């Protein structure tokens, strides 16, 4: 097996290639620009071809450099993850980033059970609808919605996205809602959401053009608060609100579900496969999902 070039030269190339700037690479690595240039020259002599095209006042990667950089960056990323995993095993802090609705309503209502089962693992849960880059953040895992095909990530299916109209029992009776088409004449939250039209179609109702105006929410947590107070109907995920339905604070007037085409997934970098705290979370989530399976139709629990 051929010996690798010196690690210092490889590190200099990776930083310079990422920035396409020798000065910024020098600042990042605590070296002089001349030292960066020297290391890259040494590496170019080793591989027998130019890795940068040098122009007046700037440099850019050559064709060979463009082929080499992704593999080098991935290797350094993998090493960083491996060392981080060893450090974090000692501290056992599990950091989770989750979409707001599922994280606040479904996971947040259950995560205490995970903590009781594994008191040695501290849990940090952050809610955001932004897709967090797990390879460049302090988070261990994410709960995402999508098709499950994120490069460099292991994705474990939880359940399909699903939606149905939900409201308070008082609102249901006050407006005499008996058939799906009755929802066309009452206040609906986020009425211009195309998912409303899709739900009406699934329920066999010809929906009118999307309605403008009204009240808008960006996740199900405020929607649930509003409808439980007796105002309007919202499209929400029945699985997230089982406790509220059991207590009589929310009702799902119709059994029809609309499934947009995405699913919820537990996601983490490939480089963290086998990490104890992540494996314990995966095992626990499987149990939670299995316990819920009788509450919704079978297709909710099957990947698209």
Secondary structure as UniProt FT lines:
FT   HELIX           7..19
FT   HELIX           22..29
FT   HELIX           33..47
FT   STRAND          52..55
FT   TURN            56..57
FT   STRAND          58..61
FT   HELIX           63..91
FT   STRAND          93..98
FT   HELIX           100..101
FT   HELIX           102..107
FT   TURN            108..110
FT   HELIX           111..117
FT   TURN            118..120
FT   STRAND          122..127
FT   HELIX           134..136
FT   STRAND          141..146
FT   TURN            151..152
FT   STRAND          153..160
FT   STRAND          163..167
FT   HELIX           169..174
FT   TURN            175..176
FT   HELIX           180..185
FT   TURN            189..192
FT   HELIX           194..202
FT   TURN            203..204
FT   HELIX           220..228
FT   TURN            229..230
FT   STRAND          233..236
FT   HELIX           238..241
FT   HELIX           242..246
FT   TURN            247..248
FT   STRAND          263..269
FT   HELIX           270..272
FT   TURN            273..274
FT   HELIX           276..292
FT   HELIX           293..295
FT   HELIX           298..301
//
